[in-house]
Amino acid sequence: MEIIKGELRRLQSGLGADDGRQRPFLVQVRFIAEDSARVIANARAVLGCVVQRTGDWPAFGRWSELLPAEFMQRCAPEPEPDPSFDVQAWLQTWQAMTLEQKSAFNQEPWTLSDWLNYFDPTEDGMGDERSWWWWDAGSDEPGNGWVEVATAGWPFGSGSLSWLIKASGVKVFGLGLALAALNAKNAPLTIAAAASIGSAGLPVGQQIASLAIFVLIATLGLLAPLGVFLLGGERAKTTLGNWKDWAAQHNVAVMAVLFFVLGLKLLGDGIAILTR
């Protein structure tokens, strides 16, 4: 329950002193909108309304009175009840879909009932299985915003978060998910790069040039998807969706190989220093 209280406090008041002492695994979602501040305010209002009621979950019919009308209008219409619906058959169909089909399916608007189910703390909902919690949000510049969430790890169930942001007024959701710079896996890379450049004995001009090259390479992971989104037209959604699914499925293997190579490099550097 403490994690919900902390989330509600951050939604209502922003980060506090206690949050600075925590070391959560943070994921940052970036978006483009005409009014990013309004998107963030809408998302805070919607999620705050839901989180505030996890202790006394309302009946579904009451949510139309509680949630902002703008968010309600963007959700897909509720389907007619179908007594013949087979959950197991639907799951088998989903598992048989290609990455392109799954990506296209996830682009569709969510129904309100599906979205609320993710937060529902009753035995009929998935509230006890949540994998992300609101941490912070802001705007880098007009039109560019970001939302940061604490997660149970990577990958995590991001569909409900994506729909919250989209339904809060985002017209372009092109950068997808990007790990925040303070995440544990990025810190050693940044520290190692800074140490290598600083200890190389280069003139100041060359140090600045080396740092600029490092920053350029480090941002390719964001610039490449952005370029595909801006230049790829309608095919960009499918392409980016495929990339995201591939990264989520192979994240552990990629990180294991990356840190293995970095470990060998650092070990070799250490041996070279000791043998001089």
N, C-alpha and C positions, 0 to 999 in steps of 0.2 A: 504493500500500500504506500510505502514511503516514496517509491519511484513515481507513482501517480501524483502524489502531493508535490514532489519536486517539479514534475512536468507542468502541472497546473500553475505553479508559482512562476515558472519561466514564461509560460504563455501570457500570463497577466502582467508580470512585472519585469521580465527579462532576466538575464543572468545575475546571480547573486554571489556573495563572497564564498558561500559553501560550494558553489559549483566549481570555483577555481581550484579547489583541493581534490576534485575528482579527476579520474583519468579514464573517461569513457572512450569507446571506439566510435569516432565521429565520422559521419558520411555527409557530404555536402551536395545538395541538389541545386543546380543553377538553371535559371530560366530567363526568358526575354518577354517583356510585357510593356504595354504603353505606360502603365502606371504601376511600377513594381511595389511601391509602398502600399498602394491600395490592395494589391494581391496578398501581401504579407498580412495586412490588417484583417482581410477577409478570412485568410487561413487561420489566424489566431482566434478569431471569433468563433468559427465553426468548430475547430478542434477543442477550444476551451469549453464550449457548450457541451460537447460530448464527454470530455474527460471529467468535467465537474459532476456528471450524473452517473458515473460508474458505480457509485455506492448505492444508488437507488435508481436502477435502470428503468426508464419509462416504457410504456407500451408503444409499439410502432406507430400507432395512429396519432400519438402526441407530438412526434418529432416535427410535424408540419407547423406546429405552434411555437416550437422552441428554436429551430434552426433558421438562419437568415434565408429569406425568400429567394435571393439571388442564387444561392447554392442549390436550393431545392429545384429551381427551374432548370439548372444545368444538368441535373441527374437524369438518367434515362427513365422512361416510363416503366412502372412496375408491370411485369408480365401477369397474365391471367393465371390463376392457380391451375396446375396440371397434376391431377392425382396419379397419372401414369408415368410421371417423370422418374427416371431411374438414375440415381446418383452414381452408382458403380459404372453403368454404361457410359455416362457422360465423362467420367474420369478416364475410362479406357479410350474414348474418342480423343480426349485432350492429349493423353500420352502418345497417341499415334500421330498427332499433328506434326508437321514439319516446323522448323524454326520460323519460316516465313509466315505460316498460318498462325502460329502462336503470337507472333509479333503483330500481325494484322488484327487478331482478336483482342489483344490488350490495348489497341488504340481506340476501341469502342468506349463510349461513355458508360460509367457504372450506374446501376440502380442504387437508390438510397438504401434499400434493405441490404444489398450486398456490401456496401461500404460500411454501414453501421455494424454489420455482423463481425467485422474485424475487431471492433472495440467492445462488443457485447460481453459482459462478464458472467452472464448466466450460463447454464449448462448447454444451452442451445447455440451459444455464440463462440467466438474465437478469442475473446478478450484475454484469457489466460495464456494465449500463445502469441501475444504481440511480440514483434521483433524490432520495433523502432519507437522512440519517444522524442518529442520535440525538445530541441536544445537552444537554438538561436536562429535569427534571421536578419537580413539586412540587404542594402543595395550598394553596389560598388560605384555605380553611376546611373544617371537617369535611364530607365528602361531595362537595366540589368540587375537582377536580384538573385538571392540565394537563400536556401533554407538548410539548416544544419540539424541533423538528428543523431541522437545516441542510439546505437544499435547493439544487437546481441552478437554481431560478427558480420563477416562478409563471405558469401552473398547473403542478402536478407530479403524478406518479402516486401518489396517496395511499391507494389501496385496501389495499395490504399493511400500511400503518401503521394504518389504521382497524381492520382485522381483528386486528392485534396487541393493540390496546387493548381492543377488545370481548371477545376471547377471554381476556383477562387478568382478567376479572371485572366489566366495565362492564355495568350493566343499562339505563342511559339514556345515549345518546350524542346529545344534543340540540343542542349548539351548533356542531357541525361544525368547520370550519377558520376560524381568524381570524388575520390577520397580526399578528405580535408588534409591540408599540409601538415597539421599537427598529429596526424595518425602515426602510430608507432613505426610502421614500415617505411615512412618517408623521412623521419627524423635522422636515422643513421646515414641515409644517402646524402642529405643536405649537409650534415656535419662533416662527412668524409670528403665531400667535394670542396667545402670551404677550407678544410685543413690542408688538402692537397694543393690547392691554389695558393694558400697563404705561405706554405712552407717550401714552395718551389724556387724561391729566390728570384722571381721575375720582377722586372720594373713595374711600376704602378700601372702604366698604360696597358701592358700585356696582361696584368692581373684583371683589369677591368674587362678587357676583351675576352679572356677566358671565362670570366663570370657570365658575360653576356651570352657566350656560346652555350654554357651550361644551362642557363635559364631558357634559352631557345629550345634546346633538346628536351628539357624537362616539361615544357608546355606543349610538346607535339601531341601528347595524349589528349589534350583538349582542343588544340587547333585543328587536328585532322578530322574529328567528328564535326566540328563547326564548319569546316570547309565542305565536307560531304553534304551537310544539311543545307548550306547556302547555294551550292552548285548542283546538287543531285536531283532537285525537283521532287516529283512524287515518289521516285524510287528511293529517295534518301531515308524515308521512314523504315522501309523494309531492310535496307542495308544497315542502318544504325541499330535496328532491333536485333539483327543477326549478330552484329558485333557484341552487343550487350549480352545476349544469351551465351555466346561463346566465352566471353570473359567470365561470366558467372559460373559456367560449368567447369572451366579450367583454371580458375583463379589460384587454387592451392598449388597445382603443379607449376604454374608460371612463377609464383612467388618462391617456391622451393628451389627452382633452377636459378632464379635471380640471386637469391641470398647465398646459394652454393658457390656461384661464380664470384660474387663479391667477397665471400669468405676466403676463397683461394687467393684472390688478388691481395687482400689485406695480409694473409698469412705469408705470401711471397714477399711482400714489402717488408714485413717484420723480420723475416729471415735475412733479407738483404742488408737491413740496417745492423743486425747483430753480427754479421760476418765481415763488416767493413773494418 
